[in-house]
Amino acid sequence: MSEVFAILYGFIQGLTEFLPVSSSGHLAIIPFFFELKDPGVVFDLMMHLGTAMAVILYFYRDILKLIRELFDLIFNRNLKDTGFIQNFIVSTASSFVLILVIKDLAFEYGRSPEFIAFNLFVFGGLMFWSDRSDSVGLDLTKKLDFKKSIIIGLSQSLAVFPGVSRSGITLTSSRFLGMGRLEASRFSFLLSLPVILGSVIFKIPEVLKGEATYVAPEIMLIGVIASFIFGLITIHFFLKLIAKIGLGAFFIYRALLAAILLYLIIAH
């Protein structure tokens, strides 16, 4: 892979990670469009690492709040004022449990273009349906509870299948559960961190052995930096955009992309 394609991957990852259009689906489609060798799951995960760093920088205040509540929960056993971190832990744990069950299935079968097209359309339709209310919402901590956190966490795990969209499925479940657009977006972005970082750590031994990846380390680094920069830009503008237009436009994009992908599959 050349530096140009690494930047292209980083651009697409940074742009689509935070838009509910499936970043992994787009990354899996690139080799099909340009007739490139699939760089593999590890390269995809490293692109996600760049966007995880963008989340850390952009939402550092929320992350510091989570850390303070975690220490308060552990050392002071304060259950009353630590609801945010409790719900965050519940969602994250729910995600990891189901991911462990379905990850092998996703890695083996989930990257086919036909399956990606199906996921783009079906989960896009669910997202559009969930966004019937134009509620924006600002107070995330008051909207979360134990039951909602489990449901959102379980839904996030489905994003191991390309085409589903991690942000898309968490936004969908959050909106169905009555959360406003900005509340759902904030929680979705924060929830991405443990899953992405955990996935990257899980794959580190394979990277060190040179397994499961076909991309040189220096090329991979270029892609990570690109995904970080474009991720920061996308977060900033997405939060402004979703409050105004909602999720309908993203469903239209997903449906068109699914149709184009199916056409290319048939023509190919």
C-alpha positions in Angstrom: 0.0 0.0 0.0 1.2 3.5 -0.9 1.3 6.6 1.4 -1.6 8.1 -0.7 -3.9 5.1 0.0 -2.9 5.2 3.7 -4.0 8.8 3.8 -7.2 7.9 1.9 -8.0 5.1 4.5 -7.3 7.6 7.3 -9.5 10.2 5.7 -12.4 7.8 5.3 -11.9 6.4 8.8 -11.8 9.8 10.4 -14.8 11.0 8.4 -17.0 7.9 8.8 -16.2 6.7 12.3 -18.3 9.5 13.8 -20.9 9.6 11.0 -23.5 6.8 11.3 -22.5 5.3 8.0 -20.1 2.5 9.1 -16.4 3.2 9.0 -15.5 -0.5 8.9 -17.9 -1.0 6.0 -16.2 1.8 4.0 -12.7 0.5 4.8 -13.7 -3.0 3.7 -15.2 -1.6 0.5 -12.1 0.3 -0.6 -10.2 -2.8 -1.8 -13.2 -3.8 -3.8 -13.5 -0.4 -5.5 -9.7 0.0 -6.3 -8.9 -3.7 -6.7 -6.5 -3.6 -3.9 -5.5 -6.5 -1.5 -7.6 -6.2 1.6 -5.2 -4.8 4.2 -6.8 -6.9 6.9 -8.6 -6.5 10.2 -5.5 -5.2 12.1 -5.1 -2.3 9.7 -8.8 -1.4 10.2 -8.3 -1.5 14.0 -5.3 0.8 13.8 -7.3 3.3 11.8 -9.8 3.1 14.7 -7.0 3.9 17.1 -6.5 7.2 15.4 -10.1 8.2 15.9 -10.0 6.9 19.5 -7.3 9.5 20.2 -9.5 12.1 18.6 -12.3 11.3 21.0 -9.9 11.5 24.0 -8.8 14.9 23.0 -12.2 16.3 22.1 -14.1 14.9 25.1 -11.3 15.2 27.7 -13.7 16.9 30.1 -16.2 14.0 30.0 -13.3 11.6 30.3 -11.9 13.4 33.4 -15.4 13.3 34.9 -15.5 9.5 34.3 -12.1 9.0 35.9 -13.0 11.1 39.0 -16.3 9.2 39.4 -14.3 5.9 39.0 -11.9 6.8 41.9 -14.9 8.0 44.0 -16.7 4.7 43.4 -13.7 2.5 44.1 -12.1 4.4 47.1 -15.2 6.0 48.7 -17.8 3.5 47.6 -20.0 6.4 46.6 -22.9 4.9 44.7 -25.1 8.0 44.8 -22.9 10.5 42.8 -21.2 8.1 40.4 -24.1 7.1 38.2 -22.3 8.2 35.0 -19.3 5.9 35.4 -21.6 3.0 36.7 -23.7 3.2 33.5 -20.6 3.6 31.4 -19.1 0.4 32.9 -22.4 -1.5 32.4 -22.6 -0.5 28.8 -18.9 -1.4 28.1 -19.1 -4.8 29.9 -22.3 -5.7 27.9 -20.5 -4.8 24.7 -17.4 -6.9 25.5 -19.4 -10.0 26.5 -21.4 -10.1 23.3 -18.4 -9.2 21.1 -16.5 -12.2 22.5 -19.4 -14.4 21.4 -19.8 -13.1 17.8 -16.4 -11.7 16.9 -15.2 -14.9 15.1 -18.3 -15.0 13.1 -17.9 -11.3 12.1 -14.2 -11.7 11.1 -14.9 -14.8 9.0 -18.1 -13.8 7.2 -18.8 -10.2 7.8 -16.5 -8.6 5.2 -18.2 -9.8 2.1 -19.6 -6.9 0.0 -23.1 -8.4 -0.2 -23.3 -8.6 3.6 -22.0 -5.1 4.0 -24.6 -3.8 1.6 -27.4 -5.6 3.5 -26.2 -4.1 6.8 -25.9 -0.6 5.4 -29.5 -0.6 4.3 -31.3 -2.5 7.1 -29.5 -0.8 10.0 -29.8 2.6 8.3 -33.6 2.1 8.1 -33.7 1.3 11.8 -31.7 4.4 12.5 -34.1 6.6 10.4 -37.1 5.1 12.3 -35.5 5.8 15.7 -35.0 9.5 14.9 -38.7 10.5 14.5 -38.4 12.9 17.4 -36.4 16.1 17.0 -35.3 16.1 20.6 -31.8 17.4 21.1 -31.2 16.8 24.8 -28.3 18.2 26.8 -28.3 16.4 30.2 -26.8 12.9 29.5 -26.4 11.8 33.1 -30.1 12.2 33.9 -31.2 10.1 30.9 -29.2 7.0 31.5 -30.1 4.1 33.8 -29.1 0.5 34.2 -31.5 -1.0 31.7 -30.7 1.5 29.0 -27.0 1.1 29.5 -27.2 -2.7 29.0 -29.3 -2.3 25.8 -27.0 0.4 24.3 -23.9 -1.7 25.2 -25.3 -4.9 23.6 -26.3 -3.0 20.5 -22.8 -1.5 20.1 -21.3 -5.0 19.9 -23.2 -5.6 16.6 -20.8 -3.1 15.0 -18.2 -5.8 14.7 -20.1 -6.6 11.5 -19.0 -4.1 8.8 -21.9 -2.0 7.5 -23.7 -1.8 10.8 -21.9 1.3 12.1 -20.9 1.6 15.7 -22.0 5.1 16.1 -25.1 4.4 14.0 -26.3 1.4 16.1 -25.6 3.2 19.4 -27.4 6.3 18.2 -30.3 4.1 17.0 -30.7 2.3 20.4 -30.3 5.5 22.4 -32.9 7.3 20.3 -35.3 4.4 20.6 -34.8 4.6 24.4 -35.7 8.3 24.5 -32.4 10.1 24.6 -31.9 13.3 22.7 -29.6 13.6 19.7 -26.7 15.3 21.4 -27.0 13.1 24.5 -27.0 10.0 22.3 -24.0 11.3 20.3 -21.9 12.1 23.3 -22.5 8.7 24.9 -21.9 7.0 21.6 -18.5 8.7 21.2 -17.4 8.0 24.7 -18.5 4.3 24.5 -16.2 3.9 21.5 -13.1 4.2 23.5 -13.0 1.0 25.6 -14.2 -1.2 22.6 -11.7 0.3 20.2 -8.7 0.3 22.6 -9.6 -3.2 23.8 -9.7 -4.5 20.2 -6.3 -2.9 19.4 -4.7 -4.3 22.5 -6.1 -7.8 21.7 -4.5 -7.6 18.3 -1.1 -6.3 19.4 0.6 -9.8 19.6 -0.4 -10.5 16.0 1.0 -7.1 14.9 4.3 -7.8 16.6 4.5 -11.2 14.9 3.7 -9.7 11.6 0.5 -11.7 11.3 -3.0 -10.5 10.2 -1.7 -7.5 8.4 -0.2 -6.8 5.0 0.8 -3.1 5.6 4.2 -1.8 6.5 4.4 -0.2 10.0 5.4 3.2 8.6 2.5 3.2 6.2 0.1 2.2 9.0 1.4 5.1 11.1 0.5 7.6 8.3 -3.0 6.2 8.2 -3.4 6.5 12.0 -2.3 10.2 11.9 -4.7 10.9 9.1 -7.6 9.3 10.9 -6.8 11.3 14.0 -6.8 14.6 12.3 -9.9 14.0 10.2 -11.6 12.5 13.2 -11.2 15.7 15.2 -12.6 17.8 12.4 -15.6 15.4 11.9 -16.5 15.3 15.6 -16.7 19.1 15.7 -19.0 19.5 12.8 -21.1 16.4 13.3 -22.3 17.6 16.7 -23.4 20.8 15.1 -25.0 19.0 12.2 -27.0 16.3 14.0 -28.8 18.8 16.3 -30.1 20.5 13.1 -30.8 17.8 10.6 -31.1 14.6 12.5 -30.2 11.2 11.0 -32.5 11.0 7.9 -29.8 12.3 5.5 -27.4 9.5 6.7 -30.0 6.8 5.9 -30.3 8.2 2.4 -26.5 8.0 2.0 -26.4 4.5 3.3 -29.2 3.3 1.0 -27.5 4.8 -2.0 -24.1 3.3 -1.1 -25.8 -0.1 -0.6 -27.4 0.2 -4.0 -24.1 1.2 -5.7 -22.3 -1.6 -4.0 -24.8 -4.2 -5.1 -24.6 -2.9 -8.7 -20.8 -3.2 -8.6 -21.1 -6.7 -7.3 -23.5 -7.7 -10.1 -21.4 -5.9 -12.7 -18.2 -7.4 -11.4 
